[in-house]
Amino acid sequence: MTGPVLRAVRGATTCEADTPEQINAATVELLEAILERNAISHDDIVSILFTTTVDLTSAFPAAAARTIGMGDIPLICASEIAVPGSMSKCVRVMLHVYSDLERDAIRHVYLKNAQSLRDDLPG
């Protein structure tokens, strides 16, 4: 590879309750872990897509991202498909970033109860 290429980095976490405080804290924790584990700087980020399960409606995860300086990055929120038996109170994220990392070196981050979504990945 010659220079940074566009990559997608995934992650997810869960909240204990549907409150703005819980959604904001969980989102910030997840974003900071993704940035740290993949050596991503602010200027590397192209855009971020957030989804929440249908039981999280009290706050937008994008609002939490803005609190840590991501207000100039295109952010969008959507609702996750309500599949019967799926994980509840879950925030998912996909960052589009420029990175020097090979695809298999990207560290996707799954925290709290969301770790079970991708138990094939290292923690």
C-alpha positions as CSV (number, residue, x, y, z in Angstrom):
1,M,0.0,0.0,0.0
2,T,1.3,3.5,-0.8
3,G,-0.1,6.1,1.6
4,P,-3.4,6.2,3.4
5,V,-6.5,4.5,1.9
6,L,-10.1,4.8,2.8
7,R,-11.1,2.2,5.5
8,A,-14.2,1.5,7.5
9,V,-13.9,0.9,11.3
10,R,-16.8,-0.6,13.2
11,G,-17.8,-0.7,16.8
12,A,-20.7,-1.1,19.2
13,T,-21.5,-0.7,22.8
14,T,-24.5,-0.9,25.1
15,C,-26.3,1.4,27.6
16,E,-27.8,0.4,30.9
17,A,-30.8,2.8,30.3
18,D,-32.3,5.1,27.7
19,T,-31.0,8.4,29.1
20,P,-29.1,11.1,27.3
21,E,-26.3,10.7,29.9
22,Q,-26.0,7.0,29.2
23,I,-26.0,7.4,25.4
24,N,-23.5,10.2,25.5
25,A,-21.1,8.5,27.8
26,A,-21.3,5.2,26.0
27,T,-20.8,6.9,22.6
28,V,-17.8,8.9,23.7
29,E,-16.2,5.9,25.3
30,L,-16.6,3.9,22.1
31,L,-15.4,6.6,19.8
32,E,-12.3,7.3,22.0
33,A,-11.5,3.6,22.1
34,I,-11.8,3.3,18.3
35,L,-9.6,6.3,17.7
36,E,-6.9,5.1,20.2
37,R,-6.8,1.5,19.1
38,N,-6.4,2.5,15.4
39,A,-4.2,5.6,15.7
40,I,-6.9,7.7,14.0
41,S,-6.5,11.5,14.2
42,H,-9.4,13.9,13.7
43,D,-8.3,14.9,10.2
44,D,-8.3,11.2,9.2
45,I,-12.0,10.9,9.7
46,V,-14.2,11.3,6.6
47,S,-17.7,10.6,8.1
48,I,-19.4,8.6,10.9
49,L,-22.6,6.6,10.8
50,F,-24.4,5.8,14.0
51,T,-27.3,3.5,14.6
52,T,-29.2,2.8,17.8
53,T,-31.7,0.1,18.6
54,V,-35.3,1.2,18.8
55,D,-35.2,1.3,22.6
56,L,-32.7,4.2,22.6
57,T,-34.6,7.4,21.8
58,S,-33.5,10.0,24.3
59,A,-30.4,11.3,22.5
60,F,-28.6,11.3,19.2
61,P,-25.1,9.6,19.4
62,A,-23.9,12.2,16.9
63,A,-24.6,14.9,19.6
64,A,-22.1,13.1,21.9
65,A,-19.5,13.0,19.1
66,R,-19.8,16.8,18.8
67,T,-18.9,17.2,22.5
68,I,-15.5,15.7,21.8
69,G,-14.8,18.0,18.8
70,M,-16.3,16.2,15.9
71,G,-18.8,18.9,14.9
72,D,-17.0,19.5,11.6
73,I,-17.2,15.9,10.6
74,P,-20.3,14.7,8.7
75,L,-22.3,12.6,11.2
76,I,-25.6,10.8,10.7
77,C,-27.8,8.7,13.0
78,A,-30.3,6.0,12.0
79,S,-32.4,3.3,13.7
80,E,-31.2,-0.3,13.7
81,I,-33.5,-2.9,12.3
82,A,-35.7,-4.3,15.1
83,V,-34.9,-8.0,14.7
84,P,-36.7,-10.2,17.3
85,G,-34.2,-11.4,19.9
86,S,-31.5,-8.9,18.9
87,M,-29.4,-7.0,21.4
88,S,-31.1,-4.2,23.2
89,K,-29.9,-0.7,24.2
90,C,-27.1,-0.9,21.6
91,V,-25.2,1.9,19.9
92,R,-23.4,0.9,16.7
93,V,-20.9,3.0,14.8
94,M,-19.1,2.9,11.5
95,L,-16.3,5.4,10.9
96,H,-14.9,6.1,7.4
97,V,-11.3,7.0,7.8
98,Y,-8.1,7.4,5.9
99,S,-5.5,5.0,7.3
100,D,-2.1,3.4,6.6
101,L,-3.3,0.2,8.2
102,E,-4.0,-2.8,6.1
103,R,-7.6,-4.0,6.3
104,D,-6.8,-7.0,8.5
105,A,-4.9,-4.7,10.9
106,I,-8.0,-2.5,11.7
107,R,-9.2,-3.0,15.3
108,H,-13.0,-3.0,15.4
109,V,-14.1,-2.2,19.0
110,Y,-17.0,-3.9,20.8
111,L,-17.6,-2.8,24.4
112,K,-19.8,-3.9,27.3
113,N,-22.6,-6.3,26.2
114,A,-21.8,-5.7,22.6
115,Q,-18.7,-7.8,22.9
116,S,-20.9,-10.8,22.2
117,L,-21.8,-9.4,18.7
118,R,-18.3,-10.0,17.5
119,D,-16.7,-12.5,19.8
120,D,-14.4,-13.5,16.9
121,L,-12.5,-10.3,17.2
122,P,-9.7,-9.6,19.8
123,G,-10.7,-7.3,22.6
